[in-house]
Amino acid sequence: MSILLISGTSTDVGKTVVTAAVAAVAHAEGRSVAVCKPAQTGIAPGEPGDLAEITRLSGVTRTVELARYPDPLAPDTAARRAGMPLLSLAETVAAIDELADADLVLVEGAGGLLVRMGEYTLLELAHKVGAPVLVVAAAGLGTLNHSELTTRTLAAAGVPCAGLVIGAWPTDPDLASRCNREDLPRVTDTALLGAIPAGVGQWERERFAAAAPSWFADGWRP
């Protein structure tokens, strides 16, 4: 089993679409893929969440969600407001271990690297399971600072960074976005592995899965 954690530099940077794209690439290679979303917020019981979107786009059906909370907040805050127990590191690790027969297990975080998933952060989870973190970054102004803070935090904790992916590359990128695409590898000392075109999360599965490999660097394999 290979485990890859996916974190953002902040919220709403495109983690779910990137996770779906990575899943689609691996799935197309014939590898068995499982996706774990430990905590989902801002969604009611029974409503389709991020895992449903990943399945719709990638075709990967083996998914696990451990907790969901109604308020669109950090998971630990949402859990406390709902009077629900905080998700523990031990139960999350156990859920990932149950997916060990898959060739690739993707674990999508919530927000940024240090957002409390419950009693732990995604950084702590990565350290515990010994897995690298793929960092999803925004395209525009501010992303250099957010990305460098994230990659420095990973390095300080001794957690490998699998690389950076721009989660939503605009159709008509502004000057900041164009410069950031060149500067991100330099300021983070981390490879920019790809850029996902904005809007592809609205595509149908066949089109999404067929295009997904072209969004990543040649030769990159999740």
C-alpha positions as YAML, in Angstrom:
chain: A
units: angstrom
residues:
- id: 1
  name: MET
  ca: [0.00, 0.00, 0.00]
- id: 2
  name: SER
  ca: [1.17, 3.50, -0.89]
- id: 3
  name: ILE
  ca: [-0.35, 6.38, 1.08]
- id: 4
  name: LEU
  ca: [-0.51, 9.98, -0.13]
- id: 5
  name: LEU
  ca: [-1.99, 12.76, 1.97]
- id: 6
  name: ILE
  ca: [-3.40, 15.80, 0.19]
- id: 7
  name: SER
  ca: [-3.47, 19.16, 1.97]
- id: 8
  name: GLY
  ca: [-4.12, 22.71, 0.91]
- id: 9
  name: THR
  ca: [-2.26, 25.88, 1.67]
- id: 10
  name: SER
  ca: [-5.66, 27.17, 2.80]
- id: 11
  name: THR
  ca: [-9.33, 26.41, 2.23]
- id: 12
  name: ASP
  ca: [-11.03, 26.47, -1.18]
- id: 13
  name: VAL
  ca: [-7.83, 25.92, -3.16]
- id: 14
  name: GLY
  ca: [-9.08, 22.85, -5.04]
- id: 15
  name: LYS
  ca: [-8.08, 19.87, -2.87]
- id: 16
  name: THR
  ca: [-11.07, 17.74, -3.80]
- id: 17
  name: VAL
  ca: [-10.62, 18.20, -7.55]
- id: 18
  name: VAL
  ca: [-6.89, 17.51, -7.22]
- id: 19
  name: THR
  ca: [-7.64, 14.39, -5.19]
- id: 20
  name: ALA
  ca: [-10.07, 13.27, -7.90]
- id: 21
  name: ALA
  ca: [-7.48, 13.93, -10.60]
- id: 22
  name: VAL
  ca: [-4.78, 11.94, -8.78]
- id: 23
  name: ALA
  ca: [-7.28, 9.12, -8.24]
- id: 24
  name: ALA
  ca: [-8.25, 9.18, -11.91]
- id: 25
  name: VAL
  ca: [-4.61, 8.95, -13.04]
- id: 26
  name: ALA
  ca: [-3.89, 5.98, -10.78]
- id: 27
  name: HIS
  ca: [-7.21, 4.32, -11.63]
- id: 28
  name: ALA
  ca: [-6.48, 4.62, -15.36]
- id: 29
  name: GLU
  ca: [-3.19, 2.79, -14.78]
- id: 30
  name: GLY
  ca: [-5.14, -0.14, -13.42]
- id: 31
  name: ARG
  ca: [-4.15, 0.44, -9.81]
- id: 32
  name: SER
  ca: [-6.69, -0.07, -7.04]
- id: 33
  name: VAL
  ca: [-7.40, 3.21, -5.29]
- id: 34
  name: ALA
  ca: [-9.15, 4.07, -2.03]
- id: 35
  name: VAL
  ca: [-9.89, 7.56, -0.75]
- id: 36
  name: CYS
  ca: [-10.31, 8.58, 2.89]
- id: 37
  name: LYS
  ca: [-11.81, 11.91, 3.97]
- id: 38
  name: PRO
  ca: [-11.48, 11.86, 7.75]
- id: 39
  name: ALA
  ca: [-13.67, 14.87, 8.46]
- id: 40
  name: GLN
  ca: [-16.22, 16.72, 6.33]
- id: 41
  name: THR
  ca: [-17.78, 19.97, 7.49]
- id: 42
  name: GLY
  ca: [-20.57, 22.22, 6.29]
- id: 43
  name: ILE
  ca: [-22.73, 19.34, 5.17]
- id: 44
  name: ALA
  ca: [-25.79, 17.61, 6.60]
- id: 45
  name: PRO
  ca: [-26.22, 13.87, 7.10]
- id: 46
  name: GLY
  ca: [-27.18, 12.13, 3.87]
- id: 47
  name: GLU
  ca: [-26.02, 14.94, 1.59]
- id: 48
  name: PRO
  ca: [-23.34, 14.14, -1.02]
- id: 49
  name: GLY
  ca: [-19.96, 15.46, 0.07]
- id: 50
  name: ASP
  ca: [-16.42, 15.59, -1.25]
- id: 51
  name: LEU
  ca: [-16.13, 11.82, -1.55]
- id: 52
  name: ALA
  ca: [-19.21, 11.68, -3.77]
- id: 53
  name: GLU
  ca: [-17.61, 14.30, -6.00]
- id: 54
  name: ILE
  ca: [-14.36, 12.33, -6.16]
- id: 55
  name: THR
  ca: [-16.28, 9.21, -7.17]
- id: 56
  name: ARG
  ca: [-18.27, 11.14, -9.79]
- id: 57
  name: LEU
  ca: [-15.13, 12.54, -11.39]
- id: 58
  name: SER
  ca: [-12.65, 9.68, -11.04]
- id: 59
  name: GLY
  ca: [-14.74, 6.53, -10.99]
- id: 60
  name: VAL
  ca: [-13.10, 5.42, -7.72]
- id: 61
  name: THR
  ca: [-15.82, 3.97, -5.51]
- id: 62
  name: ARG
  ca: [-13.93, 2.77, -2.45]
- id: 63
  name: THR
  ca: [-14.21, 5.73, -0.10]
- id: 64
  name: VAL
  ca: [-14.30, 6.24, 3.66]
- id: 65
  name: GLU
  ca: [-15.59, 9.22, 5.64]
- id: 66
  name: LEU
  ca: [-15.17, 9.11, 9.41]
- id: 67
  name: ALA
  ca: [-17.06, 12.19, 10.61]
- id: 68
  name: ARG
  ca: [-19.19, 15.02, 9.26]
- id: 69
  name: TYR
  ca: [-20.41, 18.15, 10.96]
- id: 70
  name: PRO
  ca: [-23.08, 20.66, 9.87]
- id: 71
  name: ASP
  ca: [-21.22, 23.94, 10.39]
- id: 72
  name: PRO
  ca: [-18.69, 25.04, 7.71]
- id: 73
  name: LEU
  ca: [-15.85, 25.42, 10.19]
- id: 74
  name: ALA
  ca: [-12.62, 23.70, 11.12]
- id: 75
  name: PRO
  ca: [-13.52, 20.12, 12.10]
- id: 76
  name: ASP
  ca: [-12.62, 20.47, 15.78]
- id: 77
  name: THR
  ca: [-14.64, 23.68, 16.13]
- id: 78
  name: ALA
  ca: [-17.56, 22.19, 14.18]
- id: 79
  name: ALA
  ca: [-17.50, 19.07, 16.37]
- id: 80
  name: ARG
  ca: [-17.61, 21.08, 19.59]
- id: 81
  name: ARG
  ca: [-20.46, 23.26, 18.31]
- id: 82
  name: ALA
  ca: [-22.44, 20.16, 17.35]
- id: 83
  name: GLY
  ca: [-21.73, 18.44, 20.66]
- id: 84
  name: MET
  ca: [-20.05, 15.59, 18.82]
- id: 85
  name: PRO
  ca: [-16.83, 13.76, 19.77]
- id: 86
  name: LEU
  ca: [-13.55, 14.90, 18.30]
- id: 87
  name: LEU
  ca: [-12.02, 12.57, 15.74]
- id: 88
  name: SER
  ca: [-8.95, 10.84, 17.19]
- id: 89
  name: LEU
  ca: [-5.64, 10.11, 15.53]
- id: 90
  name: ALA
  ca: [-5.89, 6.45, 16.50]
- id: 91
  name: GLU
  ca: [-9.27, 5.87, 14.82]
- id: 92
  name: THR
  ca: [-8.11, 7.68, 11.69]
- id: 93
  name: VAL
  ca: [-4.96, 5.57, 11.45]
- id: 94
  name: ALA
  ca: [-7.07, 2.43, 11.98]
- id: 95
  name: ALA
  ca: [-9.39, 3.45, 9.12]
- id: 96
  name: ILE
  ca: [-6.42, 3.95, 6.80]
- id: 97
  name: ASP
  ca: [-4.97, 0.58, 7.84]
- id: 98
  name: GLU
  ca: [-8.24, -1.09, 6.82]
- id: 99
  name: LEU
  ca: [-7.58, 0.12, 3.27]
- id: 100
  name: ALA
  ca: [-4.16, -1.55, 3.18]
- id: 101
  name: ASP
  ca: [-5.12, -3.93, 0.36]
- id: 102
  name: ALA
  ca: [-5.45, -0.99, -2.06]
- id: 103
  name: ASP
  ca: [-2.47, -0.08, -4.21]
- id: 104
  name: LEU
  ca: [-2.91, 3.61, -3.39]
- id: 105
  name: VAL
  ca: [-4.71, 5.27, -0.50]
- id: 106
  name: LEU
  ca: [-5.40, 8.99, -0.81]
- id: 107
  name: VAL
  ca: [-6.24, 10.95, 2.34]
- id: 108
  name: GLU
  ca: [-7.78, 14.38, 1.79]
- id: 109
  name: GLY
  ca: [-7.45, 16.87, 4.62]
- id: 110
  name: ALA
  ca: [-9.60, 19.86, 5.52]
- id: 111
  name: GLY
  ca: [-8.25, 23.32, 4.78]
- id: 112
  name: GLY
  ca: [-4.55, 23.78, 5.52]
- id: 113
  name: LEU
  ca: [-1.90, 21.56, 7.01]
- id: 114
  name: LEU
  ca: [-2.40, 22.66, 10.63]
- id: 115
  name: VAL
  ca: [-6.19, 22.72, 10.69]
- id: 116
  name: ARG
  ca: [-7.38, 20.54, 13.57]
- id: 117
  name: MET
  ca: [-9.07, 17.49, 12.08]
- id: 118
  name: GLY
  ca: [-10.21, 16.63, 15.60]
- id: 119
  name: GLU
  ca: [-7.59, 15.82, 18.22]
- id: 120
  name: TYR
  ca: [-4.85, 16.03, 15.58]
- id: 121
  name: THR
  ca: [-3.66, 17.87, 12.48]
- id: 122
  name: LEU
  ca: [-2.96, 16.45, 9.04]
- id: 123
  name: LEU
  ca: [0.73, 17.06, 9.75]
- id: 124
  name: GLU
  ca: [0.52, 14.76, 12.76]
- id: 125
  name: LEU
  ca: [-1.34, 12.16, 10.72]
- id: 126
  name: ALA
  ca: [1.31, 12.24, 7.99]
- id: 127
  name: HIS
  ca: [4.04, 11.77, 10.57]
- id: 128
  name: LYS
  ca: [2.17, 8.88, 12.19]
- id: 129
  name: VAL
  ca: [1.53, 6.92, 8.99]
- id: 130
  name: GLY
  ca: [4.88, 7.83, 7.44]
- id: 131
  name: ALA
  ca: [3.37, 9.25, 4.27]
- id: 132
  name: PRO
  ca: [4.26, 12.24, 2.08]
- id: 133
  name: VAL
  ca: [1.96, 15.21, 1.60]
- id: 134
  name: LEU
  ca: [0.93, 16.63, -1.76]
- id: 135
  name: VAL
  ca: [0.33, 20.36, -1.31]
- id: 136
  name: VAL
  ca: [-2.46, 22.06, -3.26]
- id: 137
  name: ALA
  ca: [-1.83, 25.78, -3.75]
- id: 138
  name: ALA
  ca: [-3.81, 28.69, -5.11]
- id: 139
  name: ALA
  ca: [-2.68, 30.43, -8.28]
- id: 140
  name: GLY
  ca: [-2.97, 34.09, -7.32]
- id: 141
  name: LEU
  ca: [-1.53, 36.70, -5.03]
- id: 142
  name: GLY
  ca: [-0.54, 35.40, -1.60]
- id: 143
  name: THR
  ca: [0.20, 31.85, -2.68]
- id: 144
  name: LEU
  ca: [3.97, 32.21, -2.42]
- id: 145
  name: ASN
  ca: [3.78, 33.00, 1.29]
- id: 146
  name: HIS
  ca: [1.16, 30.33, 2.03]
- id: 147
  name: SER
  ca: [3.04, 27.70, 0.05]
- id: 148
  name: GLU
  ca: [6.41, 28.43, 1.60]
- id: 149
  name: LEU
  ca: [4.92, 28.39, 5.10]
- id: 150
  name: THR
  ca: [3.39, 24.98, 4.35]
- id: 151
  name: THR
  ca: [6.49, 23.41, 2.84]
- id: 152
  name: ARG
  ca: [8.72, 24.78, 5.60]
- id: 153
  name: THR
  ca: [6.39, 23.31, 8.21]
- id: 154
  name: LEU
  ca: [6.56, 19.91, 6.52]
- id: 155
  name: ALA
  ca: [10.35, 20.07, 6.36]
- id: 156
  name: ALA
  ca: [10.65, 21.10, 10.00]
- id: 157
  name: ALA
  ca: [8.51, 18.10, 11.01]
- id: 158
  name: GLY
  ca: [10.50, 15.71, 8.85]
- id: 159
  name: VAL
  ca: [7.50, 14.92, 6.65]
- id: 160
  name: PRO
  ca: [8.27, 14.58, 2.92]
- id: 161
  name: CYS
  ca: [6.49, 16.91, 0.54]
- id: 162
  name: ALA
  ca: [5.42, 15.03, -2.58]
- id: 163
  name: GLY
  ca: [5.23, 18.29, -4.53]
- id: 164
  name: LEU
  ca: [2.94, 21.20, -5.29]
- id: 165
  name: VAL
  ca: [-0.13, 21.33, -7.51]
- id: 166
  name: ILE
  ca: [-2.01, 24.50, -8.42]
- id: 167
  name: GLY
  ca: [-5.60, 23.58, -7.67]
- id: 168
  name: ALA
  ca: [-7.37, 25.90, -10.12]
- id: 169
  name: TRP
  ca: [-5.37, 27.44, -12.94]
- id: 170
  name: PRO
  ca: [-7.41, 30.29, -14.47]
- id: 171
  name: THR
  ca: [-8.32, 30.40, -18.13]
- id: 172
  name: ASP
  ca: [-6.94, 33.94, -18.33]
- id: 173
  name: PRO
  ca: [-4.22, 34.12, -15.63]
- id: 174
  name: ASP
  ca: [-3.26, 37.54, -14.34]
- id: 175
  name: LEU
  ca: [0.30, 38.77, -13.88]
- id: 176
  name: ALA
  ca: [0.54, 37.48, -10.30]
- id: 177
  name: SER
  ca: [-0.58, 34.00, -11.32]
- id: 178
  name: ARG
  ca: [1.84, 33.82, -14.23]
- id: 179
  name: CYS
  ca: [4.74, 34.93, -12.03]
- id: 180
  name: ASN
  ca: [3.70, 32.58, -9.23]
- id: 181
  name: ARG
  ca: [3.79, 29.58, -11.52]
- id: 182
  name: GLU
  ca: [7.45, 30.32, -12.17]
- id: 183
  name: ASP
  ca: [8.30, 31.35, -8.61]
- id: 184
  name: LEU
  ca: [6.59, 28.61, -6.59]
- id: 185
  name: PRO
  ca: [9.32, 25.98, -7.14]
- id: 186
  name: ARG
  ca: [12.02, 28.51, -6.35]
- id: 187
  name: VAL
  ca: [10.65, 29.87, -3.08]
- id: 188
  name: THR
  ca: [9.52, 26.48, -1.77]
- id: 189
  name: ASP
  ca: [12.38, 24.38, -3.16]
- id: 190
  name: THR
  ca: [9.64, 21.95, -4.17]
- id: 191
  name: ALA
  ca: [8.65, 20.65, -7.59]
- id: 192
  name: LEU
  ca: [5.50, 22.05, -9.16]
- id: 193
  name: LEU
  ca: [3.90, 18.83, -10.37]
- id: 194
  name: GLY
  ca: [0.93, 20.28, -12.15]
- id: 195
  name: ALA
  ca: [-1.88, 22.77, -12.51]
- id: 196
  name: ILE
  ca: [-5.53, 21.79, -12.73]
- id: 197
  name: PRO
  ca: [-7.56, 23.98, -15.10]
- id: 198
  name: ALA
  ca: [-10.27, 25.96, -13.33]
- id: 199
  name: GLY
  ca: [-13.76, 24.59, -13.91]
- id: 200
  name: VAL
  ca: [-12.89, 20.97, -14.66]
- id: 201
  name: GLY
  ca: [-14.75, 19.89, -11.53]
- id: 202
  name: GLN
  ca: [-17.93, 20.50, -13.52]
- id: 203
  name: TRP
  ca: [-16.95, 18.05, -16.26]
- id: 204
  name: GLU
  ca: [-18.37, 14.60, -16.80]
- id: 205
  name: ARG
  ca: [-16.29, 11.64, -15.65]
- id: 206
  name: GLU
  ca: [-15.12, 10.43, -19.06]
- id: 207
  name: ARG
  ca: [-13.80, 13.83, -20.09]
- id: 208
  name: PHE
  ca: [-12.23, 14.47, -16.68]
- id: 209
  name: ALA
  ca: [-10.50, 11.09, -16.46]
- id: 210
  name: ALA
  ca: [-9.20, 11.29, -20.02]
- id: 211
  name: ALA
  ca: [-7.67, 14.74, -19.47]
- id: 212
  name: ALA
  ca: [-6.33, 14.23, -15.94]
- id: 213
  name: PRO
  ca: [-2.89, 12.82, -16.89]
- id: 214
  name: SER
  ca: [-2.16, 15.90, -18.99]
- id: 215
  name: TRP
  ca: [-2.50, 18.17, -15.95]
- id: 216
  name: PHE
  ca: [0.55, 16.69, -14.23]
- id: 217
  name: ALA
  ca: [4.25, 16.74, -15.06]
- id: 218
  name: ASP
  ca: [5.45, 14.13, -17.53]
- id: 219
  name: GLY
  ca: [6.53, 11.01, -15.75]
- id: 220
  name: TRP
  ca: [4.92, 11.85, -12.42]
- id: 221
  name: ARG
  ca: [3.16, 8.89, -10.88]
- id: 222
  name: PRO
  ca: [1.11, 9.14, -7.68]
...
